[in-house]
Each structure stands twice: as C-alpha cells, then as structure tokens.
Amino acid sequence: MRLEGTSLKKDFMRFIVPSIAAQWVFTLYTMVDGIFVARGVSETALTAVNIAMPYTMALFSISILFAVGTSTVTAILLGEKNGKRANEVFTQNIVLLAVFSVVITVLVMADLERAAVFLGATERNKAYVLEYLRWLVPFSAAFILSYSFEMLIKTDGFPKRATMIVTTGALLNVILDYLMVMRLHMGVGGAALATGISNTVVIILYLLHFFGKSGVIKFCRFRIDIPLIGREFKNGLSSGITELSAGFIIFLFNQAIIRLLNEDALVSYTIISYVNSLGVMAMVGIAQGYQPLVSYYYGQKRMERCQKLKKYGIAAAAVLSVVYTAVCMVFARQIVSLFVSADMPALMDYSVNVLRIFSLSFLLAGYNVVIGGYFIAVEESFAATGISLSRSIVALTLCLMILTAVFGGAGIWWTPLMSEDVTLAFTAVMLKKYTSAPSC
C-alpha cells in the first residue's frame, strides 16, 4: 500500500511537498493570466480577470467539496482493505461532477451578461469581463474535474505524479498565454482560452493514469448511492467553503472597494488576491497533503499516528506562514511591479502599502486551515465546517462591516487579520474539545 512507508515523517513530507506545489500551480493558472493581461492589454483589463475569478473559484469549490469528501472515504476504505468499494466511490464522484459541469455551463452561457454584472462588472471593464467569461465558461468541466483528479491521484498514492501533471498544465498555460495574448493579440479572451486548453490537457493526463495499470483506484460499474453523496458532502463541506470563500472574499472586497475607494484600488486588490491565493493555497496544500495519510490511519484506528501527523501539520504551517509573510513584507515592491508599470508611481506605492498590511493575516491563516484539514480527515465535520465558515464568511463579513464603519476604506485591508484572529480563538476551542475525545 503506497500510503504507508517506512517513516511517518518522510511520508508526511512526501505527501505535503507535492501537494503544496500542486496548489501553487493551480493558483498560478489565473495569476499568469493576470500578468500577461496587465502587460499585454491594460491594468483595466487586469481587473476583469479579478472580477471573473470568483466564478473559477466557485468551480474549484464544487470540485474540492466532493474531491476531499471522496478522498476521505476512499482512503478510509483502502485502510480497511476494501478496494472494490473504494473504486465505486471514486467512479460515482467523477460521473456526478461531470453532470454538474454540464448543467453549470449551460446555465451560465444562457445569460452571460447577467453573470458578469452579478460578479461586479462595471461600465469601465464590462466588455473585458464578458470577453473573458465567454471563452472561460465552456471549459467549466475541465476546471471541476482537473482538481478532483489531482486530489484523488494523491489518495491513490502518487503525489509526485499529480504535481508533474499540474506543472505540465501550468507550463502549457504560460506558453499559450504568451502566444495568444502577446503574439496573436487575442486579449483577455486569449488568456481564458489558454487556461481552458491547458486544463483540458491535464484531464487527459489524469485519465491515462486511472485507466493505466500502476494505481489501485480504477473506474468501475456502480450504483447510485445517495447516502454516500451525503457523507462525501459532509466531509468535504469545510474544504469547499474554504475554496468558495476565496471567491466570496474577492467578490465582497470588490464591492466594498468600488463603494468606498475607487476602481484604481481594484488593481491593488487584484494583486493582493493573487498573493493571498498563493499563501492560503500553500496551507491548503499541507491540509490536503496529509489528509489521505490521516484518514488511512484513522481507518486502521491507529490514533497515535494521526496525532503525530497533526503535530507535523501545525509545525509545517507555522514555518511556512512566517516565511511567506516575510517574503511579502520584504519583496512587496517587486511583486507589485509584475502587474503595475513604473510610470504609475502612486498606484505602485499604494499597492505596496496595502499588500504589506494584508499579508499579516498569513501568520494566522495556516493554523486555522491545517487544523480544519485534520478534522476533515477524521470525519469531525462540525468542527471543520465551523472553522471554514468562521474564517471565510461569518467572521470576515462582520469584521469588514465593523472596520469599514470605523475606518472607512482603510479598514478593508485590515479585515483579513482581524477575521483570522477571531477564527483562531474558535479553532483553539474546537481543538481542545475534540483532542480530548476518544475518536481524535
């Protein structure tokens, strides 16, 4: 069984390093679009990519919701040596997501303009948003299925192969972005098309693995199991909320910025949202990386190993969060310069300042995300969902309302730090409660 090696610590590193890399690569898909659009079209067009981002993240949230839920159940079944049932769970998940993908694509394409307005398109950037969505939405299935396959190939015991596949897709995306935006001058539509094509290629590579002979998990005949869908939904809900929250945060902040600041500040927030995604997804990489291991040993009732893995996860999150925050503080100007040209000094200085404020939230986010991931792995869905809801919707919305009411537009940039602080208190309470329980 590829989930179990000779050293628990080595297994932990073997799973989280490729997982973090894969999460970063997924994030870089949109970030690369932004860089090429900013340089090849305009800063206004860059805001269109940001406005459309919640749609992409909503697709990923659906994928993660079922991928994490399926991965948890599958890993537990593999720990129980029930491979046949694990294959049935896997196959039902992929078929279900394929159906969802078709429904979503048809509904959004039927009224694309309303979708663009709902996401926050303004008169200044509406044409760009529509162009980006027109080329992006037809590839919705590729977005949903690619992330689910990436999660499940790790559960199959091949984390490095998952990283190689998503890296191949990312490199292809860079090449296609350059050709379509910089050389063929296809604008934001070209950037969206490049992302869609690269994700489709990734799907093909994943299918080659699951139809091949090297793995344990395979496609098979199955009967629809409604209670299983409910179990997967419950287990994956917190991860789905975490991913959806990233899009919700962008949507919420875009509205607040337009209302309290100006459209130039949208450029600053677009840059911040990319940096924030890289930071948060690194923590998600730790959580999802060690989740199959925790679930596997949980299925074997070897709780001492689950506890050790939890400690490893917390330590990794602590180190990574400090390093990432330091990088954002020290290299803020260099990061901003990737998107903003030197002939816009006022926008450059403002963006650098707010990026440094925003990055302080990374110091706390890792702990909340990784502990939430542990609760998912041992099927403590109440605690996991509570943590995700707190940091993504409840605490964030309340903190945004309070800080903007007191400090105006300046309060927007301090909201994530205060929200993560509130969530940290809730996480500590949940950890204390469930650590003392026999199941954890």
Secondary structure, DSSP 8 states (H G I E B T S, - for coil): -TT--S-HHHHHHHHHHHHHHHHHHHHHHHHHHHHHHHHHT-HHHHHHHHHHHHHHHHHHHHHHHHHHHHHHHHHHHHHTT-HHHHHHHHHHHHHHHHHHHHHHHHHHHHTHHHHHHHHT--TTTHHHHHHHHHHHGGGHHHHHHHHHHHHHHHHTT-HHHHHHHHHHHHHHHHHHHIIIIIIS--HHHHHHHHHHHHHHHHHHHHHHHHTSSS-S---------HHHHHHHHHHHHHHHHHHHHHHHHHHHHHHHHHHHS-HHHHHHHHHHHHHHHHHHHHHHHHHHHHHHHHHHHHHTT-HHHHHHHHHHHHHHHHHHHHHHHHHHHHTHHHHHTTTS-TT-HHHHHHHHHHHHHHHTTHHHHHHHHHHHHHHHHTT-HHHHHHHHHIIIIIHHHHHHHHHHHHHGGGGGGGHHHHHHHHHHHHHHHHHHHHHTSTT-
